Amino acid sequence: METKRVLVVGGTGYLGQHLLLSLSQIKDNAPYDLAFTYHSNSNLLQPLLDAIPHSLAFHVDLVTGDGFQSIASKFGLPHVVVNCAALSVPRVCEKDPDAAMSINVPNSLVNWLSSFEERDTLLIHLSTDQVYEGVKSFYKEEDEAVPVNVYGKSKVAAEQFISKSWPNFAILRSSIIFGPQTISPVPKSLPIQWIDGVLSKKEQVEFFHDEFRCPVYVKDVVTIILSLINKWIIGMQLNYTHQPHIDKLHNVLCIRMGKQELHFI
């Protein structure tokens, strides 16, 4: 049986590292070949490669697409791509909207996948709850996406681009992702670690009190992604539909499926 190939775009990021580690620990019924991309966090690379020695790392520029051809020649066409890469700090996106759009809308990734004759790769794309307007609490999947900041707008643009440009996709809208630190500690401020830090120093700090958010544990997000990968690769309960479908998993993550519908039981 052919070993299945999984590519994690943005593998040195917070979710990417947790996902790669979980994928590397699967031994039964899912012999995955793993590869991941990195861009600016090259200093995080070696500890990750030491922890997952059989994975391949590729330097990729998501804006220009430089580096994807190296993946094609050394790794091959992935059966599944999980896109965790993003410019995800809202204030940074506000300062540079062009960068937010060029990084968060995966034009180069989809163009690269489209260069292959086969078009049966599943693209799992991470989005955000900030695609919503924020005038009420507990949004549902079918609610209209009306973002009020650049980060949210770039993620809506990404969702629309993927749904129009690639036949097999799953879009996950998460809220605040929290959990333990990664193998290679990421420079991004993490919720639990930040709270622990300010409390241990007995510093005064103001928390937001005018938002309804649904924080999600990072390993729960990983579990959902692994379920999608397994169902796609193993081919369990796959049905064809002519229209994009929205399938509710739970009240934290929203999932939008492409032309292949994966049913969860």
Contacts in CASP RR format, 6 or more apart in sequence:
PFRMAT RR
TARGET T0000
AUTHOR 0000-0000-0000
METHOD contacts of the structure
MODEL  1
METKRVLVVGGTGYLGQHLLLSLSQIKDNAPYDLAFTYHSNSNLLQPLLD
AIPHSLAFHVDLVTGDGFQSIASKFGLPHVVVNCAALSVPRVCEKDPDAA
MSINVPNSLVNWLSSFEERDTLLIHLSTDQVYEGVKSFYKEEDEAVPVNV
YGKSKVAAEQFISKSWPNFAILRSSIIFGPQTISPVPKSLPIQWIDGVLS
KKEQVEFFHDEFRCPVYVKDVVTIILSLINKWIIGMQLNYTHQPHIDKLH
NVLCIRMGKQELHFI
1 31 0 8 1.000
3 31 0 8 1.000
3 32 0 8 1.000
3 33 0 8 1.000
4 30 0 8 1.000
4 31 0 8 1.000
4 32 0 8 1.000
4 33 0 8 1.000
4 79 0 8 1.000
4 80 0 8 1.000
4 233 0 8 1.000
5 32 0 8 1.000
5 33 0 8 1.000
5 35 0 8 1.000
5 75 0 8 1.000
5 76 0 8 1.000
5 77 0 8 1.000
5 78 0 8 1.000
5 79 0 8 1.000
5 80 0 8 1.000
6 23 0 8 1.000
6 32 0 8 1.000
6 33 0 8 1.000
6 34 0 8 1.000
6 35 0 8 1.000
6 78 0 8 1.000
6 79 0 8 1.000
6 80 0 8 1.000
6 81 0 8 1.000
6 82 0 8 1.000
6 229 0 8 1.000
7 35 0 8 1.000
7 36 0 8 1.000
7 37 0 8 1.000
7 71 0 8 1.000
7 75 0 8 1.000
7 78 0 8 1.000
7 80 0 8 1.000
7 81 0 8 1.000
7 82 0 8 1.000
8 16 0 8 1.000
8 19 0 8 1.000
8 20 0 8 1.000
8 23 0 8 1.000
8 34 0 8 1.000
8 35 0 8 1.000
8 36 0 8 1.000
8 37 0 8 1.000
8 81 0 8 1.000
8 82 0 8 1.000
8 84 0 8 1.000
9 36 0 8 1.000
9 37 0 8 1.000
9 60 0 8 1.000
9 62 0 8 1.000
9 81 0 8 1.000
9 82 0 8 1.000
9 83 0 8 1.000
9 84 0 8 1.000
9 85 0 8 1.000
9 106 0 8 1.000
9 109 0 8 1.000
10 16 0 8 1.000
10 36 0 8 1.000
10 37 0 8 1.000
10 38 0 8 1.000
10 39 0 8 1.000
10 83 0 8 1.000
10 84 0 8 1.000
10 85 0 8 1.000
11 17 0 8 1.000
11 19 0 8 1.000
11 20 0 8 1.000
11 36 0 8 1.000
11 37 0 8 1.000
11 38 0 8 1.000
11 48 0 8 1.000
11 84 0 8 1.000
11 85 0 8 1.000
12 36 0 8 1.000
12 38 0 8 1.000
12 41 0 8 1.000
12 44 0 8 1.000
12 45 0 8 1.000
12 48 0 8 1.000
12 184 0 8 1.000
12 186 0 8 1.000
13 41 0 8 1.000
13 44 0 8 1.000
13 84 0 8 1.000
13 85 0 8 1.000
13 182 0 8 1.000
13 186 0 8 1.000
13 188 0 8 1.000
14 177 0 8 1.000
14 182 0 8 1.000
14 186 0 8 1.000
14 188 0 8 1.000
14 190 0 8 1.000
14 218 0 8 1.000
15 84 0 8 1.000
15 126 0 8 1.000
15 177 0 8 1.000
15 218 0 8 1.000
15 221 0 8 1.000
15 222 0 8 1.000
16 36 0 8 1.000
16 82 0 8 1.000
16 84 0 8 1.000
17 44 0 8 1.000
17 48 0 8 1.000
17 182 0 8 1.000
17 183 0 8 1.000
17 184 0 8 1.000
17 186 0 8 1.000
18 182 0 8 1.000
18 218 0 8 1.000
18 219 0 8 1.000
18 221 0 8 1.000
18 222 0 8 1.000
19 82 0 8 1.000
19 84 0 8 1.000
19 222 0 8 1.000
19 225 0 8 1.000
20 34 0 8 1.000
20 36 0 8 1.000
20 48 0 8 1.000
20 52 0 8 1.000
20 55 0 8 1.000
21 51 0 8 1.000
21 52 0 8 1.000
21 183 0 8 1.000
22 219 0 8 1.000
22 222 0 8 1.000
22 226 0 8 1.000
23 32 0 8 1.000
23 34 0 8 1.000
23 226 0 8 1.000
23 229 0 8 1.000
24 34 0 8 1.000
24 51 0 8 1.000
24 52 0 8 1.000
24 54 0 8 1.000
24 55 0 8 1.000
26 32 0 8 1.000
26 226 0 8 1.000
29 234 0 8 1.000
30 229 0 8 1.000
30 230 0 8 1.000
30 233 0 8 1.000
30 234 0 8 1.000
33 54 0 8 1.000
33 75 0 8 1.000
34 52 0 8 1.000
34 54 0 8 1.000
34 55 0 8 1.000
34 56 0 8 1.000
35 55 0 8 1.000
35 56 0 8 1.000
35 57 0 8 1.000
35 58 0 8 1.000
35 71 0 8 1.000
35 75 0 8 1.000
35 78 0 8 1.000
36 48 0 8 1.000
36 55 0 8 1.000
36 56 0 8 1.000
36 57 0 8 1.000
36 58 0 8 1.000
37 57 0 8 1.000
37 58 0 8 1.000
37 59 0 8 1.000
37 60 0 8 1.000
37 62 0 8 1.000
37 71 0 8 1.000
37 85 0 8 1.000
38 44 0 8 1.000
38 45 0 8 1.000
38 57 0 8 1.000
38 58 0 8 1.000
38 59 0 8 1.000
38 60 0 8 1.000
39 59 0 8 1.000
39 60 0 8 1.000
39 61 0 8 1.000
39 62 0 8 1.000
39 85 0 8 1.000
41 184 0 8 1.000
41 186 0 8 1.000
41 187 0 8 1.000
42 59 0 8 1.000
43 184 0 8 1.000
44 184 0 8 1.000
44 185 0 8 1.000
44 186 0 8 1.000
45 57 0 8 1.000
45 184 0 8 1.000
46 184 0 8 1.000
47 183 0 8 1.000
47 184 0 8 1.000
48 55 0 8 1.000
48 57 0 8 1.000
48 183 0 8 1.000
48 184 0 8 1.000
49 55 0 8 1.000
49 57 0 8 1.000
51 183 0 8 1.000
56 74 0 8 1.000
56 75 0 8 1.000
58 67 0 8 1.000
58 70 0 8 1.000
58 71 0 8 1.000
58 74 0 8 1.000
58 75 0 8 1.000
59 67 0 8 1.000
60 66 0 8 1.000
60 67 0 8 1.000
60 68 0 8 1.000
60 71 0 8 1.000
61 67 0 8 1.000
61 108 0 8 1.000
62 85 0 8 1.000
62 102 0 8 1.000
62 103 0 8 1.000
62 106 0 8 1.000
62 108 0 8 1.000
62 109 0 8 1.000
63 102 0 8 1.000
63 103 0 8 1.000
63 108 0 8 1.000
64 108 0 8 1.000
65 108 0 8 1.000
65 109 0 8 1.000
65 111 0 8 1.000
65 112 0 8 1.000
68 108 0 8 1.000
68 109 0 8 1.000
68 112 0 8 1.000
69 112 0 8 1.000
71 78 0 8 1.000
71 112 0 8 1.000
72 112 0 8 1.000
72 115 0 8 1.000
72 116 0 8 1.000
77 113 0 8 1.000
77 116 0 8 1.000
77 118 0 8 1.000
77 121 0 8 1.000
78 121 0 8 1.000
79 120 0 8 1.000
79 121 0 8 1.000
79 122 0 8 1.000
79 232 0 8 1.000
79 233 0 8 1.000
80 121 0 8 1.000
80 122 0 8 1.000
80 124 0 8 1.000
80 228 0 8 1.000
80 229 0 8 1.000
80 232 0 8 1.000
80 233 0 8 1.000
81 109 0 8 1.000
81 113 0 8 1.000
81 121 0 8 1.000
81 122 0 8 1.000
81 123 0 8 1.000
81 124 0 8 1.000
82 124 0 8 1.000
82 126 0 8 1.000
82 225 0 8 1.000
82 229 0 8 1.000
83 106 0 8 1.000
83 109 0 8 1.000
83 123 0 8 1.000
83 124 0 8 1.000
83 125 0 8 1.000
83 126 0 8 1.000
84 126 0 8 1.000
85 103 0 8 1.000
85 106 0 8 1.000
86 103 0 8 1.000
86 104 0 8 1.000
86 126 0 8 1.000
86 155 0 8 1.000
87 93 0 8 1.000
87 96 0 8 1.000
87 99 0 8 1.000
87 100 0 8 1.000
87 103 0 8 1.000
87 104 0 8 1.000
87 151 0 8 1.000
87 154 0 8 1.000
88 128 0 8 1.000
88 151 0 8 1.000
88 188 0 8 1.000
89 151 0 8 1.000
89 188 0 8 1.000
90 130 0 8 1.000
90 149 0 8 1.000
90 150 0 8 1.000
90 151 0 8 1.000
92 99 0 8 1.000
92 100 0 8 1.000
93 99 0 8 1.000
93 100 0 8 1.000
93 149 0 8 1.000
93 150 0 8 1.000
93 151 0 8 1.000
93 152 0 8 1.000
93 154 0 8 1.000
94 149 0 8 1.000
94 150 0 8 1.000
94 151 0 8 1.000
97 150 0 8 1.000
97 154 0 8 1.000
100 150 0 8 1.000
100 151 0 8 1.000
100 154 0 8 1.000
101 154 0 8 1.000
101 157 0 8 1.000
103 154 0 8 1.000
104 151 0 8 1.000
104 154 0 8 1.000
104 155 0 8 1.000
104 157 0 8 1.000
104 158 0 8 1.000
105 154 0 8 1.000
105 157 0 8 1.000
105 158 0 8 1.000
105 161 0 8 1.000
106 125 0 8 1.000
106 158 0 8 1.000
106 161 0 8 1.000
106 162 0 8 1.000
107 161 0 8 1.000
109 123 0 8 1.000
110 123 0 8 1.000
110 161 0 8 1.000
110 162 0 8 1.000
110 165 0 8 1.000
110 166 0 8 1.000
113 119 0 8 1.000
113 121 0 8 1.000
113 123 0 8 1.000
113 166 0 8 1.000
114 165 0 8 1.000
114 166 0 8 1.000
119 166 0 8 1.000
119 167 0 8 1.000
119 168 0 8 1.000
120 168 0 8 1.000
121 168 0 8 1.000
122 168 0 8 1.000
122 169 0 8 1.000
122 170 0 8 1.000
122 228 0 8 1.000
122 229 0 8 1.000
122 232 0 8 1.000
122 260 0 8 1.000
123 162 0 8 1.000
123 166 0 8 1.000
123 168 0 8 1.000
123 169 0 8 1.000
123 170 0 8 1.000
124 169 0 8 1.000
124 170 0 8 1.000
124 172 0 8 1.000
124 225 0 8 1.000
124 228 0 8 1.000
124 229 0 8 1.000
125 158 0 8 1.000
125 159 0 8 1.000
125 162 0 8 1.000
125 169 0 8 1.000
125 170 0 8 1.000
125 171 0 8 1.000
125 172 0 8 1.000
126 172 0 8 1.000
126 174 0 8 1.000
127 155 0 8 1.000
127 158 0 8 1.000
127 159 0 8 1.000
127 171 0 8 1.000
127 172 0 8 1.000
127 173 0 8 1.000
127 174 0 8 1.000
127 254 0 8 1.000
128 151 0 8 1.000
128 152 0 8 1.000
128 155 0 8 1.000
128 173 0 8 1.000
128 174 0 8 1.000
128 175 0 8 1.000
129 139 0 8 1.000
129 173 0 8 1.000
129 174 0 8 1.000
129 175 0 8 1.000
129 213 0 8 1.000
129 214 0 8 1.000
130 147 0 8 1.000
130 149 0 8 1.000
130 151 0 8 1.000
130 152 0 8 1.000
130 155 0 8 1.000
131 145 0 8 1.000
131 147 0 8 1.000
131 152 0 8 1.000
131 155 0 8 1.000
131 156 0 8 1.000
131 159 0 8 1.000
131 173 0 8 1.000
132 139 0 8 1.000
132 143 0 8 1.000
132 145 0 8 1.000
132 146 0 8 1.000
132 147 0 8 1.000
133 144 0 8 1.000
133 146 0 8 1.000
133 147 0 8 1.000
133 148 0 8 1.000
134 148 0 8 1.000
137 212 0 8 1.000
138 212 0 8 1.000
138 214 0 8 1.000
138 251 0 8 1.000
140 248 0 8 1.000
140 254 0 8 1.000
141 173 0 8 1.000
141 246 0 8 1.000
141 247 0 8 1.000
141 248 0 8 1.000
141 254 0 8 1.000
141 255 0 8 1.000
141 256 0 8 1.000
142 246 0 8 1.000
145 156 0 8 1.000
145 159 0 8 1.000
147 153 0 8 1.000
147 155 0 8 1.000
147 156 0 8 1.000
159 171 0 8 1.000
159 256 0 8 1.000
162 169 0 8 1.000
162 171 0 8 1.000
163 169 0 8 1.000
163 171 0 8 1.000
163 244 0 8 1.000
163 256 0 8 1.000
163 258 0 8 1.000
167 258 0 8 1.000
167 259 0 8 1.000
167 260 0 8 1.000
168 232 0 8 1.000
168 258 0 8 1.000
168 259 0 8 1.000
168 260 0 8 1.000
169 256 0 8 1.000
169 257 0 8 1.000
169 258 0 8 1.000
170 228 0 8 1.000
170 255 0 8 1.000
170 256 0 8 1.000
170 257 0 8 1.000
170 258 0 8 1.000
170 262 0 8 1.000
171 254 0 8 1.000
171 255 0 8 1.000
171 256 0 8 1.000
172 221 0 8 1.000
172 224 0 8 1.000
172 225 0 8 1.000
172 253 0 8 1.000
172 254 0 8 1.000
172 255 0 8 1.000
173 253 0 8 1.000
173 254 0 8 1.000
173 255 0 8 1.000
174 216 0 8 1.000
174 221 0 8 1.000
174 252 0 8 1.000
174 253 0 8 1.000
175 213 0 8 1.000
175 214 0 8 1.000
175 215 0 8 1.000
175 216 0 8 1.000
175 252 0 8 1.000
176 191 0 8 1.000
176 213 0 8 1.000
176 214 0 8 1.000
176 215 0 8 1.000
176 216 0 8 1.000
177 215 0 8 1.000
177 216 0 8 1.000
177 217 0 8 1.000
177 218 0 8 1.000
177 221 0 8 1.000
178 190 0 8 1.000
178 191 0 8 1.000
178 192 0 8 1.000
178 215 0 8 1.000
178 216 0 8 1.000
178 217 0 8 1.000
178 218 0 8 1.000
179 190 0 8 1.000
179 191 0 8 1.000
179 192 0 8 1.000
179 217 0 8 1.000
179 218 0 8 1.000
179 219 0 8 1.000
180 218 0 8 1.000
181 190 0 8 1.000
181 193 0 8 1.000
191 215 0 8 1.000
198 205 0 8 1.000
214 251 0 8 1.000
214 252 0 8 1.000
216 252 0 8 1.000
216 253 0 8 1.000
220 252 0 8 1.000
221 253 0 8 1.000
224 249 0 8 1.000
224 253 0 8 1.000
224 255 0 8 1.000
227 264 0 8 1.000
228 262 0 8 1.000
230 236 0 8 1.000
231 237 0 8 1.000
231 238 0 8 1.000
231 262 0 8 1.000
231 264 0 8 1.000
232 238 0 8 1.000
232 260 0 8 1.000
232 262 0 8 1.000
237 262 0 8 1.000
237 263 0 8 1.000
237 265 0 8 1.000
238 260 0 8 1.000
238 261 0 8 1.000
238 262 0 8 1.000
239 260 0 8 1.000
239 261 0 8 1.000
239 263 0 8 1.000
240 259 0 8 1.000
240 260 0 8 1.000
240 261 0 8 1.000
241 259 0 8 1.000
241 260 0 8 1.000
241 261 0 8 1.000
242 259 0 8 1.000
244 256 0 8 1.000
244 257 0 8 1.000
244 258 0 8 1.000
244 259 0 8 1.000
245 256 0 8 1.000
245 257 0 8 1.000
245 258 0 8 1.000
245 261 0 8 1.000
246 254 0 8 1.000
246 255 0 8 1.000
246 256 0 8 1.000
246 257 0 8 1.000
247 255 0 8 1.000
247 256 0 8 1.000
247 257 0 8 1.000
247 261 0 8 1.000
247 262 0 8 1.000
247 263 0 8 1.000
247 264 0 8 1.000
248 254 0 8 1.000
248 255 0 8 1.000
249 255 0 8 1.000
249 264 0 8 1.000
END
